């Protein structure tokens, strides 16, 4: 009888998509839209079968306008998520949302990816 070795998945292999929840942001995030998004995002992570996701991906690629309320929203989401759930953000490298994240320093606290497949695989 030979020994059987179970290898853990390689970090380069795609992760189980069920461990991730995708939330696309609207074209504009400001005072009038941010407050309504918070309960939607939190409920999507808390009411899913199988428990909380490992990663919540916030997709800002369709977002053309974002002020400080968008930064506040992302921070609040991070604080309200259950322990063990990480936040990844997708923002176009030359887009306004990416610049706002850079200027406010949020990029230091939250991983920001240039495209959705990369964020979902991380």
N, CA, C and O atoms as a GROMACS GRO file, in nm:
protein
  488
    1UNK      N    1   0.085  -0.116   0.000
    1UNK     CA    2   0.000   0.000   0.000
    1UNK      C    3   0.090   0.123   0.000
    1UNK      O    4   0.186   0.130   0.078
    2UNK      N    5   0.061   0.219  -0.086
    2UNK     CA    6   0.143   0.339  -0.092
    2UNK      C    7   0.075   0.452  -0.015
    2UNK      O    8  -0.047   0.455   0.002
    3UNK      N    9   0.157   0.544   0.028
    3UNK     CA   10   0.106   0.659   0.102
    3UNK      C   11   0.039   0.757   0.004
    3UNK      O   12   0.083   0.772  -0.109
    4UNK      N   13  -0.066   0.820   0.050
    4UNK     CA   14  -0.137   0.917  -0.031
    4UNK      C   15  -0.113   1.054   0.030
    4UNK      O   16  -0.133   1.075   0.150
    5UNK      N   17  -0.072   1.147  -0.053
    5UNK     CA   18  -0.048   1.282  -0.006
    5UNK      C   19  -0.154   1.373  -0.065
    5UNK      O   20  -0.175   1.374  -0.186
    6UNK      N   21  -0.221   1.448   0.021
    6UNK     CA   22  -0.320   1.544  -0.024
    6UNK      C   23  -0.255   1.681  -0.028
    6UNK      O   24  -0.211   1.734   0.074
    7UNK      N   25  -0.250   1.736  -0.147
    7UNK     CA   26  -0.188   1.866  -0.164
    7UNK      C   27  -0.294   1.975  -0.155
    7UNK      O   28  -0.405   1.960  -0.205
    8UNK      N   29  -0.256   2.084  -0.091
    8UNK     CA   30  -0.349   2.197  -0.089
    8UNK      C   31  -0.345   2.264  -0.225
    8UNK      O   32  -0.245   2.254  -0.296
    9UNK      N   33  -0.453   2.332  -0.262
    9UNK     CA   34  -0.455   2.397  -0.393
    9UNK      C   35  -0.342   2.498  -0.407
    9UNK      O   36  -0.307   2.568  -0.312
   10UNK      N   37  -0.289   2.504  -0.525
   10UNK     CA   38  -0.184   2.602  -0.554
   10UNK      C   39  -0.240   2.743  -0.546
   10UNK      O   40  -0.355   2.765  -0.586
   11UNK      N   41  -0.162   2.841  -0.496
   11UNK     CA   42  -0.212   2.977  -0.492
   11UNK      C   43  -0.247   3.031  -0.630
   11UNK      O   44  -0.325   3.125  -0.642
   12UNK      N   45  -0.189   2.972  -0.735
   12UNK     CA   46  -0.218   3.021  -0.869
   12UNK      C   47  -0.346   2.961  -0.928
   12UNK      O   48  -0.397   3.008  -1.029
   13UNK      N   49  -0.399   2.855  -0.863
   13UNK     CA   50  -0.522   2.794  -0.911
   13UNK      C   51  -0.640   2.884  -0.876
   13UNK      O   52  -0.638   2.951  -0.773
   14UNK      N   53  -0.742   2.887  -0.962
   14UNK     CA   54  -0.858   2.969  -0.932
   14UNK      C   55  -0.926   2.924  -0.803
   14UNK      O   56  -0.930   2.805  -0.772
   15UNK      N   57  -0.977   3.019  -0.730
   15UNK     CA   58  -1.046   2.990  -0.605
   15UNK      C   59  -1.192   2.955  -0.635
   15UNK      O   60  -1.244   2.983  -0.743
   16UNK      N   61  -1.255   2.894  -0.538
   16UNK     CA   62  -1.396   2.860  -0.550
   16UNK      C   63  -1.477   2.988  -0.557
   16UNK      O   64  -1.472   3.068  -0.463
   17UNK      N   65  -1.553   3.011  -0.666
   17UNK     CA   66  -1.628   3.135  -0.678
   17UNK      C   67  -1.733   3.152  -0.570
   17UNK      O   68  -1.775   3.265  -0.542
   18UNK      N   69  -1.777   3.042  -0.507
   18UNK     CA   70  -1.878   3.054  -0.402
   18UNK      C   71  -1.821   3.120  -0.277
   18UNK      O   72  -1.897   3.162  -0.190
   19UNK      N   73  -1.690   3.130  -0.268
   19UNK     CA   74  -1.626   3.195  -0.154
   19UNK      C   75  -1.622   3.346  -0.172
   19UNK      O   76  -1.578   3.418  -0.082
   20UNK      N   77  -1.667   3.395  -0.287
   20UNK     CA   78  -1.662   3.537  -0.318
   20UNK      C   79  -1.801   3.591  -0.348
   20UNK      O   80  -1.887   3.521  -0.403
   21UNK      N   81  -1.821   3.715  -0.309
   21UNK     CA   82  -1.945   3.784  -0.342
   21UNK      C   83  -1.906   3.910  -0.417
   21UNK      O   84  -1.821   3.987  -0.373
   22UNK      N   85  -1.971   3.931  -0.531
   22UNK     CA   86  -1.944   4.048  -0.615
   22UNK      C   87  -2.055   4.150  -0.595
   22UNK      O   88  -2.174   4.116  -0.601
   23UNK      N   89  -2.016   4.275  -0.572
   23UNK     CA   90  -2.115   4.383  -0.563
   23UNK      C   91  -2.072   4.496  -0.656
   23UNK      O   92  -1.976   4.567  -0.626
   24UNK      N   93  -2.141   4.513  -0.769
   24UNK     CA   94  -2.108   4.623  -0.860
   24UNK      C   95  -2.162   4.756  -0.808
   24UNK      O   96  -2.277   4.764  -0.765
   25UNK      N   97  -2.080   4.858  -0.812
   25UNK     CA   98  -2.121   4.991  -0.769
   25UNK      C   99  -2.188   5.065  -0.884
   25UNK      O  100  -2.165   5.033  -1.000
   26UNK      N  101  -2.272   5.163  -0.850
   26UNK     CA  102  -2.340   5.241  -0.954
   26UNK      C  103  -2.245   5.342  -1.020
   26UNK      O  104  -2.133   5.360  -0.972
   27UNK      N  105  -2.289   5.408  -1.127
   27UNK     CA  106  -2.204   5.507  -1.195
   27UNK      C  107  -2.166   5.626  -1.107
   27UNK      O  108  -2.061   5.687  -1.126
   28UNK      N  109  -2.251   5.660  -1.010
   28UNK     CA  110  -2.222   5.773  -0.922
   28UNK      C  111  -2.238   5.732  -0.777
   28UNK      O  112  -2.337   5.669  -0.739
   29UNK      N  113  -2.139   5.769  -0.696
   29UNK     CA  114  -2.147   5.745  -0.552
   29UNK      C  115  -2.127   5.879  -0.484
   29UNK      O  116  -2.019   5.938  -0.487
   30UNK      N  117  -2.235   5.926  -0.421
   30UNK     CA  118  -2.228   6.053  -0.349
   30UNK      C  119  -2.322   6.044  -0.229
   30UNK      O  120  -2.367   5.935  -0.193
   31UNK      N  121  -2.350   6.156  -0.168
   31UNK     CA  122  -2.432   6.159  -0.048
   31UNK      C  123  -2.569   6.096  -0.070
   31UNK      O  124  -2.622   6.029   0.018
   32UNK      N  125  -2.625   6.117  -0.187
   32UNK     CA  126  -2.760   6.067  -0.213
   32UNK      C  127  -2.765   5.917  -0.241
   32UNK      O  128  -2.871   5.856  -0.226
   33UNK      N  129  -2.657   5.855  -0.281
   33UNK     CA  130  -2.658   5.712  -0.314
   33UNK      C  131  -2.588   5.624  -0.212
   33UNK      O  132  -2.625   5.507  -0.196
   34UNK      N  133  -2.487   5.676  -0.143
   34UNK     CA  134  -2.404   5.593  -0.055
   34UNK      C  135  -2.482   5.531   0.060
   34UNK      O  136  -2.463   5.414   0.092
   35UNK      N  137  -2.570   5.608   0.122
   35UNK     CA  138  -2.641   5.555   0.239
   35UNK      C  139  -2.732   5.438   0.201
   35UNK      O  140  -2.753   5.348   0.283
   36UNK      N  141  -2.787   5.437   0.082
   36UNK     CA  142  -2.871   5.326   0.038
   36UNK      C  143  -2.794   5.202   0.000
   36UNK      O  144  -2.848   5.091   0.001
   37UNK      N  145  -2.667   5.218  -0.033
   37UNK     CA  146  -2.586   5.103  -0.075
   37UNK      C  147  -2.540   5.019   0.044
   37UNK      O  148  -2.530   4.897   0.032
   38UNK      N  149  -2.512   5.082   0.157
   38UNK     CA  150  -2.458   5.009   0.272
   38UNK      C  151  -2.546   4.891   0.313
   38UNK      O  152  -2.493   4.780   0.324
   39UNK      N  153  -2.677   4.908   0.336
   39UNK     CA  154  -2.757   4.791   0.375
   39UNK      C  155  -2.764   4.684   0.267
   39UNK      O  156  -2.772   4.565   0.298
   40UNK      N  157  -2.760   4.724   0.140
   40UNK     CA  158  -2.762   4.625   0.032
   40UNK      C  159  -2.636   4.539   0.033
   40UNK      O  160  -2.643   4.417   0.017
   41UNK      N  161  -2.522   4.603   0.051
   41UNK     CA  162  -2.395   4.530   0.051
   41UNK      C  163  -2.388   4.436   0.170
   41UNK      O  164  -2.354   4.318   0.154
   42UNK      N  165  -2.420   4.486   0.288
   42UNK     CA  166  -2.411   4.404   0.408
   42UNK      C  167  -2.509   4.287   0.402
   42UNK      O  168  -2.474   4.176   0.440
   43UNK      N  169  -2.631   4.312   0.355
   43UNK     CA  170  -2.728   4.202   0.349
   43UNK      C  171  -2.686   4.095   0.249
   43UNK      O  172  -2.712   3.977   0.270
   44UNK      N  173  -2.621   4.135   0.140
   44UNK     CA  174  -2.576   4.036   0.042
   44UNK      C  175  -2.472   3.942   0.101
   44UNK      O  176  -2.465   3.825   0.062
   45UNK      N  177  -2.391   3.989   0.196
   45UNK     CA  178  -2.289   3.903   0.256
   45UNK      C  179  -2.344   3.822   0.373
   45UNK      O  180  -2.289   3.717   0.406
   46UNK      N  181  -2.450   3.869   0.435
   46UNK     CA  182  -2.502   3.801   0.555
   46UNK      C  183  -2.613   3.702   0.527
   46UNK      O  184  -2.637   3.613   0.608
   47UNK      N  185  -2.682   3.716   0.416
   47UNK     CA  186  -2.798   3.630   0.390
   47UNK      C  187  -2.770   3.522   0.288
   47UNK      O  188  -2.862   3.460   0.235
   48UNK      N  189  -2.645   3.498   0.260
   48UNK     CA  190  -2.615   3.397   0.159
   48UNK      C  191  -2.606   3.259   0.223
   48UNK      O  192  -2.563   3.247   0.338
   49UNK      N  193  -2.647   3.155   0.151
   49UNK     CA  194  -2.636   3.019   0.204
   49UNK      C  195  -2.489   2.981   0.221
   49UNK      O  196  -2.404   3.020   0.140
   50UNK      N  197  -2.461   2.908   0.324
   50UNK     CA  198  -2.324   2.863   0.346
   50UNK      C  199  -2.242   2.958   0.431
   50UNK      O  200  -2.123   2.935   0.451
   51UNK      N  201  -2.302   3.064   0.481
   51UNK     CA  202  -2.230   3.156   0.569
   51UNK      C  203  -2.164   3.269   0.494
   51UNK      O  204  -2.181   3.284   0.373
   52UNK      N  205  -2.088   3.348   0.567
   52UNK     CA  206  -2.026   3.466   0.506
   52UNK      C  207  -1.918   3.428   0.404
   52UNK      O  208  -1.853   3.324   0.418
   53UNK      N  209  -1.900   3.510   0.303
   53UNK     CA  210  -1.796   3.480   0.203
   53UNK      C  211  -1.657   3.508   0.260
   53UNK      O  212  -1.642   3.578   0.360
   54UNK      N  213  -1.557   3.452   0.195
   54UNK     CA  214  -1.420   3.484   0.233
   54UNK      C  215  -1.381   3.621   0.181
   54UNK      O  216  -1.304   3.693   0.244
   55UNK      N  217  -1.436   3.657   0.065
   55UNK     CA  218  -1.399   3.784   0.001
   55UNK      C  219  -1.525   3.852  -0.054
   55UNK      O  220  -1.610   3.788  -0.116
   56UNK      N  221  -1.534   3.982  -0.029
   56UNK     CA  222  -1.635   4.066  -0.090
   56UNK      C  223  -1.563   4.154  -0.191
   56UNK      O  224  -1.473   4.230  -0.154
   57UNK      N  225  -1.602   4.145  -0.317
   57UNK     CA  226  -1.539   4.225  -0.422
   57UNK      C  227  -1.633   4.340  -0.458
   57UNK      O  228  -1.745   4.318  -0.504
   58UNK      N  229  -1.586   4.462  -0.435
   58UNK     CA  230  -1.661   4.582  -0.469
   58UNK      C  231  -1.610   4.631  -0.604
   58UNK      O  232  -1.495   4.672  -0.616
   59UNK      N  233  -1.696   4.627  -0.704
   59UNK     CA  234  -1.656   4.662  -0.840
   59UNK      C  235  -1.690   4.807  -0.870
   59UNK      O  236  -1.807   4.842  -0.888
   60UNK      N  237  -1.587   4.892  -0.876
   60UNK     CA  238  -1.604   5.033  -0.905
   60UNK      C  239  -1.574   5.066  -1.051
   60UNK      O  240  -1.564   5.183  -1.086
   61UNK      N  241  -1.560   4.965  -1.137
   61UNK     CA  242  -1.528   4.994  -1.276
   61UNK      C  243  -1.637   5.074  -1.347
   61UNK      O  244  -1.605   5.153  -1.435
   62UNK      N  245  -1.767   5.056  -1.314
   62UNK     CA  246  -1.867   5.140  -1.380
   62UNK      C  247  -1.882   5.279  -1.316
   62UNK      O  248  -1.960   5.361  -1.365
   63UNK      N  249  -1.809   5.306  -1.208
   63UNK     CA  250  -1.826   5.430  -1.133
   63UNK      C  251  -1.746   5.543  -1.199
   63UNK      O  252  -1.624   5.536  -1.211
   64UNK      N  253  -1.819   5.646  -1.241
   64UNK     CA  254  -1.756   5.762  -1.307
   64UNK      C  255  -1.743   5.881  -1.214
   64UNK      O  256  -1.663   5.971  -1.240
   65UNK      N  257  -1.821   5.882  -1.104
   65UNK     CA  258  -1.811   5.989  -1.006
   65UNK      C  259  -1.816   5.929  -0.867
   65UNK      O  260  -1.903   5.848  -0.836
   66UNK      N  261  -1.721   5.969  -0.783
   66UNK     CA  262  -1.719   5.924  -0.645
   66UNK      C  263  -1.656   6.033  -0.561
   66UNK      O  264  -1.545   6.079  -0.590
   67UNK      N  265  -1.726   6.074  -0.456
   67UNK     CA  266  -1.667   6.172  -0.365
   67UNK      C  267  -1.630   6.101  -0.235
   67UNK      O  268  -1.619   5.978  -0.232
   68UNK      N  269  -1.610   6.176  -0.130
   68UNK     CA  270  -1.566   6.117  -0.002
   68UNK      C  271  -1.669   6.018   0.053
   68UNK      O  272  -1.634   5.934   0.136
   69UNK      N  273  -1.793   6.027   0.011
   69UNK     CA  274  -1.895   5.934   0.059
   69UNK      C  275  -1.866   5.791   0.011
   69UNK      O  276  -1.900   5.694   0.079
   70UNK      N  277  -1.805   5.777  -0.104
   70UNK     CA  278  -1.765   5.645  -0.152
   70UNK      C  279  -1.658   5.584  -0.065
   70UNK      O  280  -1.660   5.464  -0.036
   71UNK      N  281  -1.563   5.665  -0.024
   71UNK     CA  282  -1.455   5.619   0.065
   71UNK      C  283  -1.514   5.580   0.200
   71UNK      O  284  -1.480   5.475   0.256
   72UNK      N  285  -1.604   5.664   0.252
   72UNK     CA  286  -1.669   5.635   0.380
   72UNK      C  287  -1.747   5.503   0.370
   72UNK      O  288  -1.744   5.422   0.462
   73UNK      N  289  -1.816   5.483   0.259
   73UNK     CA  290  -1.894   5.362   0.238
   73UNK      C  291  -1.805   5.238   0.241
   73UNK      O  292  -1.838   5.140   0.309
   74UNK      N  293  -1.696   5.240   0.170
   74UNK     CA  294  -1.605   5.124   0.167
   74UNK      C  295  -1.549   5.097   0.306
   74UNK      O  296  -1.538   4.981   0.346
   75UNK      N  297  -1.514   5.202   0.379
   75UNK     CA  298  -1.464   5.184   0.516
   75UNK      C  299  -1.571   5.125   0.606
   75UNK      O  300  -1.541   5.036   0.686
   76UNK      N  301  -1.693   5.173   0.597
   76UNK     CA  302  -1.801   5.120   0.679
   76UNK      C  303  -1.829   4.974   0.647
   76UNK      O  304  -1.855   4.894   0.737
   77UNK      N  305  -1.824   4.939   0.520
   77UNK     CA  306  -1.843   4.799   0.481
   77UNK      C  307  -1.737   4.713   0.547
   77UNK      O  308  -1.769   4.608   0.603
   78UNK      N  309  -1.613   4.756   0.542
   78UNK     CA  310  -1.503   4.679   0.604
   78UNK      C  311  -1.529   4.656   0.752
   78UNK      O  312  -1.504   4.547   0.804
   79UNK      N  313  -1.578   4.758   0.820
   79UNK     CA  314  -1.600   4.749   0.964
   79UNK      C  315  -1.721   4.663   1.000
   79UNK      O  316  -1.723   4.602   1.106
   80UNK      N  317  -1.821   4.658   0.912
   80UNK     CA  318  -1.944   4.585   0.942
   80UNK      C  319  -1.941   4.439   0.899
   80UNK      O  320  -2.028   4.362   0.939
   81UNK      N  321  -1.844   4.400   0.818
   81UNK     CA  322  -1.838   4.261   0.773
   81UNK      C  323  -1.799   4.170   0.888
   81UNK      O  324  -1.734   4.210   0.984
   82UNK      N  325  -1.842   4.047   0.876
   82UNK     CA  326  -1.806   3.948   0.978
   82UNK      C  327  -1.656   3.920   0.971
   82UNK      O  328  -1.596   3.928   0.865
   83UNK      N  329  -1.597   3.886   1.086
   83UNK     CA  330  -1.454   3.851   1.085
   83UNK      C  331  -1.426   3.740   0.985
   83UNK      O  332  -1.504   3.646   0.971
   84UNK      N  333  -1.316   3.752   0.918
   84UNK     CA  334  -1.277   3.651   0.819
   84UNK      C  335  -1.316   3.688   0.677
   84UNK      O  336  -1.271   3.622   0.583
   85UNK      N  337  -1.399   3.791   0.658
   85UNK     CA  338  -1.435   3.834   0.524
   85UNK      C  339  -1.348   3.953   0.486
   85UNK      O  340  -1.348   4.056   0.554
   86UNK      N  341  -1.274   3.938   0.376
   86UNK     CA  342  -1.187   4.045   0.328
   86UNK      C  343  -1.258   4.124   0.218
   86UNK      O  344  -1.348   4.072   0.152
   87UNK      N  345  -1.217   4.248   0.201
   87UNK     CA  346  -1.272   4.333   0.097
   87UNK      C  347  -1.167   4.355  -0.010
   87UNK      O  348  -1.054   4.393   0.020
   88UNK      N  349  -1.204   4.332  -0.136
   88UNK     CA  350  -1.121   4.367  -0.250
   88UNK      C  351  -1.199   4.470  -0.331
   88UNK      O  352  -1.321   4.462  -0.342
   89UNK      N  353  -1.127   4.565  -0.387
   89UNK     CA  354  -1.190   4.669  -0.468
   89UNK      C  355  -1.132   4.660  -0.609
   89UNK      O  356  -1.013   4.637  -0.628
   90UNK      N  357  -1.220   4.678  -0.708
   90UNK     CA  358  -1.178   4.685  -0.848
   90UNK      C  359  -1.204   4.827  -0.895
   90UNK      O  360  -1.316   4.877  -0.883
   91UNK      N  361  -1.101   4.891  -0.948
   91UNK     CA  362  -1.116   5.027  -1.001
   91UNK      C  363  -1.026   5.043  -1.123
   91UNK      O  364  -0.912   4.996  -1.124
   92UNK      N  365  -1.077   5.109  -1.224
   92UNK     CA  366  -0.996   5.133  -1.343
   92UNK      C  367  -0.875   5.217  -1.305
   92UNK      O  368  -0.890   5.318  -1.236
   93UNK      N  369  -0.756   5.178  -1.349
   93UNK     CA  370  -0.634   5.247  -1.307
   93UNK      C  371  -0.634   5.397  -1.334
   93UNK      O  372  -0.582   5.474  -1.254
   94UNK      N  373  -0.694   5.439  -1.446
   94UNK     CA  374  -0.696   5.582  -1.479
   94UNK      C  375  -0.830   5.647  -1.446
   94UNK      O  376  -0.855   5.761  -1.487
   95UNK      N  377  -0.915   5.577  -1.372
   95UNK     CA  378  -1.047   5.629  -1.341
   95UNK      C  379  -1.049   5.718  -1.218
   95UNK      O  380  -0.956   5.718  -1.138
   96UNK      N  381  -1.156   5.792  -1.206
   96UNK     CA  382  -1.174   5.882  -1.092
   96UNK      C  383  -1.176   5.807  -0.960
   96UNK      O  384  -1.115   5.852  -0.863
   97UNK      N  385  -1.245   5.694  -0.954
   97UNK     CA  386  -1.254   5.618  -0.829
   97UNK      C  387  -1.115   5.577  -0.781
   97UNK      O  388  -1.087   5.583  -0.661
   98UNK      N  389  -1.029   5.534  -0.872
   98UNK     CA  390  -0.894   5.494  -0.836
   98UNK      C  391  -0.815   5.613  -0.780
   98UNK      O  392  -0.740   5.598  -0.683
   99UNK      N  393  -0.832   5.729  -0.840
   99UNK     CA  394  -0.764   5.849  -0.790
   99UNK      C  395  -0.813   5.889  -0.652
   99UNK      O  396  -0.734   5.928  -0.566
  100UNK      N  397  -0.944   5.879  -0.630
  100UNK     CA  398  -0.999   5.912  -0.498
  100UNK      C  399  -0.944   5.816  -0.392
  100UNK      O  400  -0.909   5.858  -0.282
  101UNK      N  401  -0.939   5.688  -0.425
  101UNK     CA  402  -0.885   5.589  -0.331
  101UNK      C  403  -0.739   5.617  -0.299
  101UNK      O  404  -0.694   5.598  -0.186
  102UNK      N  405  -0.664   5.661  -0.399
  102UNK     CA  406  -0.522   5.694  -0.379
  102UNK      C  407  -0.506   5.819  -0.292
  102UNK      O  408  -0.428   5.820  -0.198
  103UNK      N  409  -0.580   5.923  -0.325
  103UNK     CA  410  -0.568   6.051  -0.252
  103UNK      C  411  -0.610   6.040  -0.106
  103UNK      O  412  -0.552   6.106  -0.020
  104UNK      N  413  -0.708   5.956  -0.078
  104UNK     CA  414  -0.756   5.943   0.059
  104UNK      C  415  -0.677   5.842   0.140
  104UNK      O  416  -0.693   5.833   0.262
  105UNK      N  417  -0.591   5.765   0.075
  105UNK     CA  418  -0.510   5.667   0.145
  105UNK      C  419  -0.579   5.533   0.166
  105UNK      O  420  -0.522   5.444   0.230
  106UNK      N  421  -0.699   5.516   0.115
  106UNK     CA  422  -0.771   5.390   0.136
  106UNK      C  423  -0.702   5.274   0.066
  106UNK      O  424  -0.718   5.158   0.106
  107UNK      N  425  -0.625   5.302  -0.038
  107UNK     CA  426  -0.552   5.196  -0.109
  107UNK      C  427  -0.453   5.124  -0.018
  107UNK      O  428  -0.417   5.009  -0.042
  108UNK      N  429  -0.408   5.192   0.087
  108UNK     CA  430  -0.317   5.128   0.183
  108UNK      C  431  -0.389   5.024   0.267
  108UNK      O  432  -0.327   4.928   0.314
  109UNK      N  433  -0.519   5.041   0.287
  109UNK     CA  434  -0.594   4.954   0.376
  109UNK      C  435  -0.673   4.845   0.304
  109UNK      O  436  -0.706   4.742   0.364
  110UNK      N  437  -0.704   4.867   0.178
  110UNK     CA  438  -0.786   4.774   0.100
  110UNK      C  439  -0.714   4.743  -0.030
  110UNK      O  440  -0.671   4.834  -0.100
  111UNK      N  441  -0.700   4.615  -0.065
  111UNK     CA  442  -0.639   4.583  -0.194
  111UNK      C  443  -0.726   4.633  -0.309
  111UNK      O  444  -0.846   4.608  -0.313
  112UNK      N  445  -0.663   4.703  -0.402
  112UNK     CA  446  -0.733   4.755  -0.519
  112UNK      C  447  -0.674   4.689  -0.643
  112UNK      O  448  -0.553   4.691  -0.664
  113UNK      N  449  -0.760   4.630  -0.724
  113UNK     CA  450  -0.719   4.558  -0.844
  113UNK      C  451  -0.764   4.634  -0.968
  113UNK      O  452  -0.862   4.709  -0.964
  114UNK      N  453  -0.691   4.615  -1.077
  114UNK     CA  454  -0.719   4.686  -1.203
  114UNK      C  455  -0.832   4.623  -1.283
  114UNK      O  456  -0.893   4.688  -1.367
  115UNK      N  457  -0.862   4.494  -1.256
  115UNK     CA  458  -0.967   4.428  -1.333
  115UNK      C  459  -1.038   4.324  -1.247
  115UNK      O  460  -0.985   4.276  -1.147
  116UNK      N  461  -1.158   4.292  -1.287
  116UNK     CA  462  -1.244   4.201  -1.210
  116UNK      C  463  -1.190   4.059  -1.200
  116UNK      O  464  -1.191   4.003  -1.090
  117UNK      N  465  -1.143   3.998  -1.308
  117UNK     CA  466  -1.092   3.861  -1.294
  117UNK      C  467  -0.978   3.850  -1.192
  117UNK      O  468  -0.970   3.752  -1.117
  118UNK      N  469  -0.892   3.949  -1.190
  118UNK     CA  470  -0.781   3.948  -1.095
  118UNK      C  471  -0.831   3.956  -0.951
  118UNK      O  472  -0.782   3.884  -0.863
  119UNK      N  473  -0.928   4.042  -0.927
  119UNK     CA  474  -0.983   4.057  -0.791
  119UNK      C  475  -1.058   3.932  -0.747
  119UNK      O  476  -1.050   3.893  -0.631
  120UNK      N  477  -1.130   3.870  -0.838
  120UNK     CA  478  -1.205   3.749  -0.802
  120UNK      C  479  -1.112   3.631  -0.776
  120UNK      O  480  -1.145   3.543  -0.697
  121UNK      N  481  -0.998   3.629  -0.841
  121UNK     CA  482  -0.904   3.518  -0.825
  121UNK      C  483  -0.814   3.534  -0.702
  121UNK      O  484  -0.758   3.436  -0.654
  122UNK      N  485  -0.801   3.654  -0.654
  122UNK     CA  486  -0.709   3.680  -0.542
  122UNK      C  487  -0.762   3.625  -0.411
  122UNK      O  488  -0.697   3.638  -0.307
   0.00000   0.00000   0.00000
